[in-house]
Amino acid sequence: MYGNKRRLKQRGLTRDNVQATPYLIEVLSELQRAPHKVEIIKRNCDYYKTQIHLKRGFLTAIERIELVLVIDHDIERIRQQILANDYIGNRIRRYPLLFKGILD
């Protein structure tokens, strides 16, 4: 387990990049085809914020994706921010439940 994580870090990848990327690529390509589905992400955020027992990390991810959606409405820039290898992108990719309902 630890050796695999070390090898991933040596290649510049993290575990959440490896696991979530195929699903997120599909989600983001669907968003490019149907930009109105951004509203689904907003509804998911509103729904999960009403839940009483959420991990602090999940709440942080909700805050980060809401920040991304408020700042920009261009799907390509939203896509770049979600896939970026920075704190915000890593935090959002860690919780794919935020994108529930975008793929049929």
N, C-alpha and C positions, 0 to 999 in steps of 0.2 A: 504494500500500500504506500509506504513512505517513499520507496524507490521510484514508483511510477510518478508520484507527484514531483519528485526532484527532477526526473527526466523531462516532464512537461514544462517545468519552470526553466530548465536549461534551453529548451527550444523556444521560449518566449510565450508559451501557452499556459492557460490556467484550466483547471478542471471544468469550470462553468463555460468557458469558451468552447471546449471540445463537446460537451454534452448538449448545450442549448443551441448552438449555431444552426444545425439543419432545420430545426423547428422554427427558429426565428427568421431564417432566410425565407422560408415559405410564408410566414406571417407578413414579413415586410414586402415580399413581392405581391401578396394579396392586397396589402395597403396601397401599393402603387397602382394596382388595377382598379381598386375601389377605395378612393380616399375618404369617402363618407364613413368607412368603418373605424375611423379614428374615434368616433363617438362611442364605439363599443369599449375601447380602452378607457375612456373617461367614465363610462358607466361602471366598468369593473372597479376602477379606483374608488368611486363613490360607494359602491357596494362593500368593498373590503374595509373601507374606513369606518363603516358602521359596526363592524364586528368587534366584539369586546376583547377577545383574547387573540391578539396578533403579535407575532414576533416584532421586536423593535426594528430588525433589519427589513422586514416586509413593509412596515410603515415608512421607513426611509426610502425604500424603492418606490413606493407610491408617491411620496413627495418629489422624488427626482423625476419620475416620468411626467408628473403634472407640470413640473417646471419646464421640461422639454416641450410639452404640448402647448404651454402658454406662450413661450418665447417665439415659437415658430410654427407655422402651419404648412410649410413646404415638406412634403413627404420624404424627399431625398435627404434633406438636412436632418429630419427626425431619424431616418434610417442610419445616417452616418453617426449620429449621437448615440443611438442604441448599440451599434456595433463598435463604437470607439473603445479602445483599450485604456480607458481612464476610470476614475472612481464612479462616475455617474453611469457609464455604460456597463461596467461590471456589476453594479448594484441592480440595475434594471434587468439584465440578463439572468440574474440569479433567481428571479421569480417569474417564470413563464405563465403563471396563472393570470397575470395582468393582461395577457393577450387571449384569454379564453373567449371563444365564440367568434373569432375572426375567420378561422378556417371552418368550413362547413363539415 
